[in-house]
Amino acid sequence: MIVFSVNAEKNRWLRERMARLGIREEDLVERFVRSSGKGGQHVNKTSTCVWLKHLPTGIEVKCMEERSQSVNRFLARRELADRIEALTGQPTRRDLEAEKARKQKARRKRRAAGKYEKIEPEMAFTAEDAEEHRGKTQTKNGTQMNAEKAD
């Protein structure tokens, strides 16, 4: 198998994953085309975009995330493996991440609801407090008078 410009562990992981899913290099058609987007003159002059087609399934993948052709080749194969894995019905990496985010959001929602349910009764402003507050005013020297008498 081809060695990509990523660390050896990632190369080994991809090789094992492709073998487990039954993806062979002979079953892939690979083309290189010009990328678009960020990268400036480098992207415009070189063919860094990788287009892969898996012949047995007909799945096509196009990857132009990085400026490096070798890294894009790795990413395209990883995306192809994700799509083939999704066809088999196994949970993919994206499915697992989405499930984790859903659980985290639900947990945060429960915690926030519990936080605002526990308002202490002595902290709440009652109708009696409002009447008492409206009925009294404070004068310049600090004594309190009834608002009706102040008129």
BALUMRO-451625 format. One line per field, with one value per residue: y, z, x of N, C-alpha, C in turn; chain; residue in three letters. Coordinates in nm, 4 decimals. Layout:
// BALUMRO-451625
n.v	[Y|...]
n.w	[Z|...]
n.u	[X|...]
ca.v	[Y|...]
ca.w	[Z|...]
ca.u	[X|...]
c.v	[Y|...]
c.w	[Z|...]
c.u	[X|...]
unit	[A|...]
code	[ALA|...]
This chain:
// BALUMRO-451625
n.v	[-0.1188|0.2310|0.4836|0.7562|1.1162|1.1326|1.0463|0.7311|0.5677|0.6481|0.5765|0.2967|0.2442|0.3184|0.1343|-0.1093|-0.0679|-0.0454|-0.3030|-0.4532|-0.3726|-0.4679|-0.3242|-0.2814|-0.1643|-0.2100|-0.1949|0.0691|0.3741|0.6398|0.9860|1.2989|1.6332|1.9900|2.1924|2.4079|2.7163|2.8109|2.8736|2.9914|3.0702|2.8292|2.6268|2.6759|2.6086|2.3424|2.0007|1.9155|1.8186|1.5228|1.2629|0.9859|0.6650|0.3899|0.0915|-0.1577|-0.0736|0.1710|0.4146|0.7509|0.9784|1.2999|1.4943|1.7869|1.9159|1.9830|2.1404|1.9668|1.6991|1.4342|1.4165|1.4699|1.2414|1.0478|1.1424|1.1195|0.8423|0.7717|0.8944|0.7488|0.4944|0.5500|0.5960|0.3471|0.1901|0.2970|0.1990|-0.0689|-0.0689|-0.0380|0.1662|0.4810|0.6951|0.9595|0.9208|0.8335|1.0618|1.2447|1.1282|1.1494|1.4290|1.4792|1.3518|1.5063|1.7581|1.7048|1.6411|1.8874|2.0409|1.9215|1.9794|2.2602|2.3041|2.1974|2.3717|2.6167|2.5513|2.5412|2.7736|2.9613|3.0040|3.2204|3.3969|3.4791|3.7408|3.8530|3.9270|4.0687|4.1912|4.3691|4.5409|4.6515|4.7796|4.9712|5.1274|5.2842|5.5599|5.7249|5.9847|6.2846|6.2967|6.0325|5.9000|5.6867|5.7279|5.6988|5.6678|5.7833|5.9825|6.1580|6.3193]
n.w	[0.0000|-0.0476|0.1023|0.2892|0.3500|0.6306|0.9802|1.0758|1.2281|1.1593|0.8891|0.9161|1.0529|0.8593|0.6569|0.7878|0.8362|0.5770|0.4861|0.6596|0.5758|0.3215|0.1077|-0.1695|-0.3207|-0.5921|-0.6679|-0.6820|-0.8587|-0.9293|-0.9610|-1.0285|-0.9882|-1.0458|-0.7576|-0.5708|-0.3959|-0.0775|-0.0588|-0.2594|-0.5151|-0.5152|-0.4985|-0.7353|-0.9314|-0.9011|-0.9079|-0.6662|-0.5731|-0.5037|-0.6640|-0.6105|-0.7033|-0.6128|-0.7583|-0.7240|-0.5686|-0.6758|-0.5516|-0.5271|-0.4324|-0.3544|-0.2670|-0.1401|0.0766|0.1934|0.1192|0.0333|-0.1856|-0.1130|0.1488|0.0935|-0.0539|0.1457|0.3096|0.1322|0.0985|0.3595|0.3843|0.1886|0.3066|0.5299|0.4053|0.2844|0.5101|0.6257|0.4494|0.5184|0.7503|0.9949|1.2803|1.2048|1.2387|1.2375|1.3121|1.5757|1.6893|1.6573|1.8202|2.0680|2.0954|2.1039|2.3474|2.5249|2.4933|2.5862|2.8517|2.9437|2.9155|3.1025|3.3370|3.3379|3.3603|3.6129|3.7666|3.7637|3.8755|4.1507|4.3260|4.6144|4.8726|5.0534|4.9104|4.7074|4.5771|4.7282|4.7124|4.9401|5.0122|4.8027|4.8452|5.0887|5.0167|4.8311|4.9941|5.1604|5.1892|5.1718|5.3481|5.3313|5.5669|5.6414|5.7787|5.7714|5.6089|5.5702|5.2449|5.1794|5.3733|5.3102|5.1067]
n.u	[0.0840|0.0318|0.2327|0.1419|0.1686|0.1374|0.1554|0.3102|0.1455|-0.1156|-0.1134|-0.0903|-0.3307|-0.5238|-0.4647|-0.5278|-0.8007|-0.9071|-0.8510|-1.0097|-1.2637|-1.2622|-1.1609|-0.9676|-0.6658|-0.6544|-0.9168|-0.9751|-1.0142|-0.8154|-0.7836|-0.6259|-0.7000|-0.7277|-0.7417|-0.9668|-1.0326|-0.8903|-0.5351|-0.4003|-0.1603|-0.0228|-0.2214|-0.3553|-0.1690|-0.0980|-0.2118|-0.3885|-0.6265|-0.8023|-0.9659|-1.1559|-1.2764|-1.4632|-1.4734|-1.6335|-1.8587|-1.9274|-1.9043|-1.8099|-1.5564|-1.4425|-1.1732|-1.0409|-0.9269|-0.6791|-0.3581|-0.1712|-0.1152|-0.0673|-0.1680|-0.4349|-0.4944|-0.4856|-0.6969|-0.9129|-0.9307|-0.9934|-1.2471|-1.3839|-1.3761|-1.5357|-1.7848|-1.8362|-1.8453|-2.0746|-2.2639|-2.2690|-2.4089|-2.2954|-2.2149|-2.0790|-1.7885|-1.8796|-2.1454|-2.1123|-1.9948|-2.2054|-2.4002|-2.2750|-2.2694|-2.5460|-2.6169|-2.4654|-2.5840|-2.8436|-2.7851|-2.6841|-2.9141|-3.0869|-2.9456|-2.9537|-3.2302|-3.2803|-3.1340|-3.2713|-3.5124|-3.4937|-3.5573|-3.5243|-3.7693|-3.7501|-3.6028|-3.7631|-3.9693|-4.2460|-4.6043|-4.6800|-4.4410|-4.4182|-4.6360|-4.5626|-4.3282|-4.4225|-4.5813|-4.4204|-4.1985|-3.8822|-3.7356|-3.5290|-3.3738|-3.3606|-3.5651|-3.8539|-4.1662|-4.5218|-4.6508|-4.8980|-4.9332|-4.7348|-4.8253]
ca.v	[0.0000|0.3580|0.5530|0.8954|1.2133|1.1408|0.9615|0.5873|0.5090|0.6740|0.4905|0.1600|0.2414|0.3200|0.0066|-0.2106|-0.0399|-0.0811|-0.4496|-0.5023|-0.3453|-0.5344|-0.2262|-0.3064|-0.0559|-0.2447|-0.1609|0.2146|0.4580|0.7637|1.0939|1.4225|1.7506|2.1160|2.2290|2.5456|2.7653|2.8690|2.8167|3.0845|3.0260|2.6883|2.5445|2.6982|2.5525|2.1991|1.9197|1.8580|1.7585|1.3793|1.2047|0.8398|0.5894|0.2497|0.0239|-0.2514|-0.0071|0.2905|0.5331|0.8476|1.0712|1.4070|1.5565|1.8985|1.9864|2.0293|2.1832|1.8558|1.5919|1.3105|1.4202|1.4562|1.1003|0.9807|1.1859|1.0637|0.7010|0.7669|0.9267|0.6335|0.3896|0.5924|0.5756|0.2030|0.1426|0.3390|0.1068|-0.1972|-0.0523|-0.0173|0.3090|0.5453|0.7919|1.0750|0.8808|0.8311|1.2011|1.3059|1.0712|1.2093|1.5674|1.4740|1.3207|1.6205|1.8631|1.6642|1.6537|2.0303|2.0887|1.8743|2.0547|2.3978|2.3016|2.1759|2.4903|2.7245|2.5049|2.5501|2.9106|2.9579|3.0851|3.3471|3.4864|3.5250|3.8691|3.8231|4.0393|4.1471|4.2746|4.4757|4.6370|4.7174|4.8657|5.0827|5.2103|5.3645|5.6387|5.7649|6.1287|6.3236|6.2684|5.8887|5.8375|5.6357|5.7773|5.6352|5.7464|5.8588|6.0975|6.2493|6.4098]
ca.w	[0.0000|-0.0579|0.2277|0.2756|0.4302|0.7676|1.0612|1.0486|1.2967|1.0770|0.7708|0.9573|1.0860|0.7345|0.5892|0.8588|0.8173|0.4394|0.4783|0.7323|0.4951|0.1923|0.0035|-0.2236|-0.4060|-0.7301|-0.6917|-0.6785|-0.9699|-0.8651|-1.0520|-0.9626|-1.0602|-0.9802|-0.6438|-0.5661|-0.2585|-0.0134|-0.0941|-0.3502|-0.6377|-0.5017|-0.5317|-0.8750|-1.0214|-0.8832|-0.9014|-0.5319|-0.5461|-0.5318|-0.6968|-0.5986|-0.7317|-0.5747|-0.8692|-0.6876|-0.5167|-0.7546|-0.4660|-0.5667|-0.3273|-0.4011|-0.1485|-0.1634|0.2040|0.2250|0.0062|-0.0029|-0.2591|-0.0372|0.2602|0.0341|-0.0896|0.2721|0.3524|0.0391|0.1322|0.4878|0.3544|0.1173|0.4067|0.6086|0.3261|0.2684|0.6422|0.6437|0.3701|0.5876|0.8647|1.1178|1.3157|1.1588|1.3296|1.2444|1.3912|1.7153|1.7323|1.6663|1.9390|2.1837|2.1036|2.1481|2.4900|2.5967|2.4895|2.6759|2.9889|2.9755|2.9274|3.2325|3.4444|3.3380|3.4119|3.7572|3.8283|3.7780|3.9517|4.2944|4.3782|4.7567|4.9026|5.1195|4.8126|4.6147|4.6103|4.7402|4.6970|5.0641|5.0030|4.7075|4.9138|5.1905|4.9480|4.7716|5.0958|5.2401|5.1197|5.2603|5.3400|5.3251|5.6896|5.6615|5.8439|5.6765|5.6303|5.4850|5.1222|5.1792|5.4603|5.2507|5.0151]
ca.u	[0.0000|0.1015|0.2585|0.1003|0.2430|0.0870|0.2435|0.3061|0.0299|-0.2342|-0.0996|-0.1222|-0.4740|-0.5999|-0.4399|-0.6066|-0.9438|-0.9417|-0.8482|-1.1268|-1.3828|-1.2471|-1.1282|-0.8339|-0.6143|-0.6848|-1.0571|-0.9895|-0.9680|-0.7713|-0.7451|-0.5852|-0.7491|-0.6937|-0.8265|-1.0145|-1.0415|-0.7728|-0.4060|-0.3349|-0.0957|0.0154|-0.3372|-0.3906|-0.0684|-0.0779|-0.3341|-0.3899|-0.7567|-0.8011|-1.0956|-1.1478|-1.3976|-1.4554|-1.5407|-1.7400|-1.9790|-1.9579|-1.8963|-1.7083|-1.5152|-1.3544|-1.1150|-0.9480|-0.9221|-0.5433|-0.2760|-0.0838|-0.1814|-0.0535|-0.2636|-0.5676|-0.5117|-0.5187|-0.8308|-1.0110|-0.9474|-1.0642|-1.3869|-1.4376|-1.3975|-1.6528|-1.9065|-1.8580|-1.8858|-2.2140|-2.3462|-2.2799|-2.4983|-2.2195|-2.2078|-1.9565|-1.7275|-1.9703|-2.2619|-2.0712|-1.9770|-2.3380|-2.4648|-2.2093|-2.3172|-2.6864|-2.6181|-2.4105|-2.6847|-2.9521|-2.7354|-2.6793|-3.0526|-3.1367|-2.8779|-3.0044|-3.3672|-3.2708|-3.0738|-3.3681|-3.6276|-3.4669|-3.5551|-3.5562|-3.8879|-3.7156|-3.5429|-3.8660|-4.0317|-4.3888|-4.6981|-4.6731|-4.3210|-4.4454|-4.7241|-4.4827|-4.2326|-4.4951|-4.6458|-4.3279|-4.0978|-3.7742|-3.7123|-3.3877|-3.3007|-3.3476|-3.6789|-3.9515|-4.3018|-4.6194|-4.6595|-5.0218|-4.9165|-4.6383|-4.8947]
c.v	[0.1240|0.4186|0.7012|0.9846|1.2392|1.0443|0.8128|0.5206|0.5289|0.5920|0.3463|0.1451|0.2359|0.1877|-0.1042|-0.1919|-0.0784|-0.2337|-0.5091|-0.4841|-0.4094|-0.4374|-0.2523|-0.1901|-0.0818|-0.2068|-0.0098|0.2773|0.5931|0.8634|1.2165|1.5393|1.8763|2.1460|2.3694|2.5882|2.8204|2.8006|2.8998|3.0179|2.8770|2.5972|2.5574|2.6296|2.4010|2.1261|1.8477|1.7943|1.6121|1.3325|1.0542|0.7785|0.4444|0.1719|-0.0735|-0.1840|0.1138|0.4191|0.6210|0.9446|1.1735|1.4806|1.6658|1.9844|2.0488|2.0721|2.0712|1.7443|1.4618|1.3052|1.4068|1.3126|1.0199|1.0139|1.1290|0.9163|0.6849|0.7936|0.8104|0.5197|0.4238|0.5635|0.4278|0.1421|0.1798|0.2474|-0.0266|-0.1892|-0.0350|0.1311|0.3676|0.6417|0.9128|1.0439|0.8840|0.9724|1.2707|1.2562|1.1317|1.3531|1.5726|1.4484|1.4391|1.7341|1.8305|1.6786|1.7992|2.0873|2.0474|1.9536|2.1971|2.4027|2.2840|2.2981|2.5970|2.6810|2.5356|2.6947|2.9041|3.0474|3.2180|3.4461|3.5453|3.6534|3.8476|3.9476|4.1284|4.2409|4.3929|4.5828|4.7191|4.8174|4.9885|5.1792|5.3012|5.4402|5.6823|5.9141|6.1561|6.2871|6.1201|5.8250|5.7924|5.6893|5.6963|5.7250|5.8311|5.9860|6.2006|6.3494|6.5265]
c.w	[0.0000|0.0806|0.2048|0.3696|0.5651|0.8497|1.0372|1.1121|1.2157|0.9485|0.8028|0.9848|0.9584|0.6600|0.6534|0.8358|0.6764|0.4223|0.5460|0.6514|0.3564|0.0777|-0.0409|-0.3128|-0.5525|-0.7685|-0.6985|-0.8080|-0.9075|-0.9724|-0.9704|-1.0491|-0.9821|-0.8688|-0.6618|-0.4201|-0.2089|-0.0602|-0.1951|-0.4718|-0.6328|-0.5446|-0.6796|-0.9721|-1.0124|-0.8740|-0.7675|-0.4967|-0.5897|-0.5540|-0.6963|-0.6366|-0.6944|-0.6751|-0.8266|-0.6403|-0.5993|-0.6741|-0.5126|-0.4518|-0.3896|-0.2780|-0.1891|-0.0382|0.2331|0.0986|-0.0456|-0.0717|-0.1789|0.0794|0.2076|-0.0096|0.0338|0.3135|0.2619|0.0699|0.2649|0.4678|0.2812|0.2144|0.4941|0.5335|0.3068|0.4011|0.6705|0.5650|0.4404|0.7091|0.9962|1.1511|1.2738|1.2645|1.3466|1.3264|1.5398|1.7698|1.7488|1.7904|2.0664|2.2041|2.1514|2.2980|2.5731|2.6038|2.5839|2.8216|3.0315|2.9957|3.0624|3.3463|3.4533|3.3945|3.5629|3.8299|3.8556|3.8494|4.0998|4.3424|4.5226|4.7852|4.9691|5.0234|4.7180|4.6664|4.6118|4.7215|4.8213|5.0615|4.9096|4.7708|5.0134|5.1266|4.8891|4.8767|5.1711|5.1499|5.2193|5.2410|5.3404|5.4507|5.7261|5.7325|5.7403|5.7123|5.5389|5.3636|5.1199|5.2633|5.3991|5.1567|5.0830]
c.u	[0.0876|0.1207|0.2285|0.1809|0.1760|0.1703|0.2162|0.1850|-0.0984|-0.2308|-0.1396|-0.2714|-0.5591|-0.5851|-0.5248|-0.7562|-0.9889|-0.9432|-0.9715|-1.2550|-1.3755|-1.2222|-0.9847|-0.7936|-0.6474|-0.8284|-1.0803|-0.9388|-0.9367|-0.7295|-0.7090|-0.6290|-0.7109|-0.7931|-0.8791|-1.0155|-0.9096|-0.6444|-0.3308|-0.2747|-0.0599|-0.0994|-0.3718|-0.2936|-0.0558|-0.2117|-0.3390|-0.5230|-0.7539|-0.9450|-1.0787|-1.2818|-1.3719|-1.5389|-1.6521|-1.8693|-2.0206|-1.9539|-1.7815|-1.6825|-1.4222|-1.3042|-1.0164|-0.9370|-0.7859|-0.4700|-0.1876|-0.1637|-0.1788|-0.1524|-0.4064|-0.5955|-0.5513|-0.6621|-0.9400|-1.0354|-1.0218|-1.2138|-1.4543|-1.4675|-1.5189|-1.7821|-1.9377|-1.9033|-2.0315|-2.3082|-2.3670|-2.3706|-2.4264|-2.2173|-2.0731|-1.9042|-1.8186|-2.0946|-2.2294|-2.0534|-2.1113|-2.4120|-2.4062|-2.2575|-2.4618|-2.6960|-2.5700|-2.5131|-2.7998|-2.9098|-2.7312|-2.8198|-3.1120|-3.0748|-2.9300|-3.1460|-3.3660|-3.2181|-3.1787|-3.4957|-3.6126|-3.4552|-3.6016|-3.6757|-3.8533|-3.6515|-3.6477|-3.9304|-4.1824|-4.4731|-4.6957|-4.5531|-4.3446|-4.5323|-4.6442|-4.3862|-4.3019|-4.5485|-4.5516|-4.2321|-3.9935|-3.7501|-3.5636|-3.3115|-3.2996|-3.4650|-3.7798|-4.0890|-4.3940|-4.6388|-4.7879|-5.0085|-4.8206|-4.7068|-4.9466]
unit	[A|A|A|A|A|A|A|A|A|A|A|A|A|A|A|A|A|A|A|A|A|A|A|A|A|A|A|A|A|A|A|A|A|A|A|A|A|A|A|A|A|A|A|A|A|A|A|A|A|A|A|A|A|A|A|A|A|A|A|A|A|A|A|A|A|A|A|A|A|A|A|A|A|A|A|A|A|A|A|A|A|A|A|A|A|A|A|A|A|A|A|A|A|A|A|A|A|A|A|A|A|A|A|A|A|A|A|A|A|A|A|A|A|A|A|A|A|A|A|A|A|A|A|A|A|A|A|A|A|A|A|A|A|A|A|A|A|A|A|A|A|A|A|A|A|A|A|A|A|A|A]
code	[MET|ILE|VAL|PHE|SER|VAL|ASN|ALA|GLU|LYS|ASN|ARG|TRP|LEU|ARG|GLU|ARG|MET|ALA|ARG|LEU|GLY|ILE|ARG|GLU|GLU|ASP|LEU|VAL|GLU|ARG|PHE|VAL|ARG|SER|SER|GLY|LYS|GLY|GLY|GLN|HIS|VAL|ASN|LYS|THR|SER|THR|CYS|VAL|TRP|LEU|LYS|HIS|LEU|PRO|THR|GLY|ILE|GLU|VAL|LYS|CYS|MET|GLU|GLU|ARG|SER|GLN|SER|VAL|ASN|ARG|PHE|LEU|ALA|ARG|ARG|GLU|LEU|ALA|ASP|ARG|ILE|GLU|ALA|LEU|THR|GLY|GLN|PRO|THR|ARG|ARG|ASP|LEU|GLU|ALA|GLU|LYS|ALA|ARG|LYS|GLN|LYS|ALA|ARG|ARG|LYS|ARG|ARG|ALA|ALA|GLY|LYS|TYR|GLU|LYS|ILE|GLU|PRO|GLU|MET|ALA|PHE|THR|ALA|GLU|ASP|ALA|GLU|GLU|HIS|ARG|GLY|LYS|THR|GLN|THR|LYS|ASN|GLY|THR|GLN|MET|ASN|ALA|GLU|LYS|ALA|ASP]
